[in-house]
Amino acid sequence: MRVSVASSGSSEDRYHAELLKGLLVKAGCALSPDGIRVLAASGLACLPLLTQEKTLLVGTFSKADMENIREKSEEVAFLSAHNLPQIVDAVENLSHGILLDVLTETKEAVFDLPRIRENPAIGLLKIQHTHLGTWISHPIEVVMSEAKNAIADGCKELVLIGDAIRYGTEKIWRSSLPDILKELADISGDFKVRLESCNAKDLKPVMDEIMQWMQQDKAYKHLHIPLLSGSNDLLQQMGKQHSVEDAKALAHRFKSEFGRGTFSTEFVVGFGDETVAQFNDSLEVLGELRPEMVAVEQASTGKIIDDRVRIIMSNFHHILRMNNEKWLGWQGDITLFEKGERDEWVGRNFAWKPINVKGSFMPGDRVHVQINAIIGDSIRGEVLR
């Protein structure tokens, strides 16, 4: 049985796709672009990727998500991320035209599943799962086992996916993430660890420990704090538990301790009845913090919202070009992870800053470079050795 497995591109969906491929190949299935279509895409991430072809959607879905998806296409079946071991049966059903949902939620996660890594140099570590809307943290020995397996496989980057900063908060009032980070740093090997996202509320009590951990060579000097808005009123309407002031203070703390570190964030545009003043508050915060990376979510549609997205991204690209110019002349090591356009490869330095170089390489190769050009939004380096 031939099966095509793709993902939305988010880290969690890519993680699920790796496990799906491992389970299917172990069962004797062949991975093929023209096979039965399986798409790892939680929530509404699948909507831009749907076709008229029968598709098995894998991930985490609410009832509202499934209703919205089926309004666009009735040729879908759902497999909950809790039920990954049932992928072969689900694909078999789809091959016979049977659209059967498998959505049983279990409190306990299933570990030690086979996987085929999307990128042989990147280890995706899922340290939590959800049950009835609540995060449940995986045992620390399980996380360490997966980390050691990834390093043994040759991974040079370990990514803690999910809402990692909330690790352990279902048991105690503060995050236990620093405990995992300390143990990861004690593992021997040539690798670096990256945190995906840290909400300001849970980051604040452990900021000292996170900053201390980032001093180590095995930690990328990269911090992502979702600001979402420059308006406290809008944050409250979103149900967020952080203030603009808290998020800004944490960002400034990181930037002061790691001058060449990479700070990234995200904004939501058009939420509720966002006013011009509230949108301008977001622009003001963007200009103050000057992040290296920005993601924008469009919460509603219309010309006004489209214009606001264009404005915020235009401001960001201006900031990014000025940030990038500060790297001209820098020399250091980067690890190469993926092939870019033509004969270029994209690598990351100690700050997880993307740097493009020309040459013939393999994922995980390390080279010493000098940054000699800024072209558009990208940084170009010359390989010295």
Secondary structure, 3 states (H helix, E strand, C coil): CEEEEEECCCHHHHHHHHHHHHHHHHCCCEECCCCEEEEECCCCCCHHHCCCCCEEEEECCCHHHHHHHHHHCCCEEEEEHHHHHHHHHHHHHHHCCCCCCECCCCCCCCCCCCCCCCCCCEEEEECEEEECCEEEECCHHHHHHHHHHHHHCCCCEEEEECCHHHCCCCCCCCCCHHHHHHHHHCCCCCCEEEECCCCHHHHHHHHHHHHHHHCCCCECCEEECCCECCCHHHHHHCCCCCCHHHHHHHHHHHHHHCCCCEEEEEEEECCCCCCHHHHHHHHHHHHHHCCCEEEEEECCCCHHHHHHHHHHHHHHHHHHHHHHHCCCCCEEEEEEEEECCCCEEEEECCCCCEEEEECCCCCCCEEEEEEEEEECCEEEEEECC
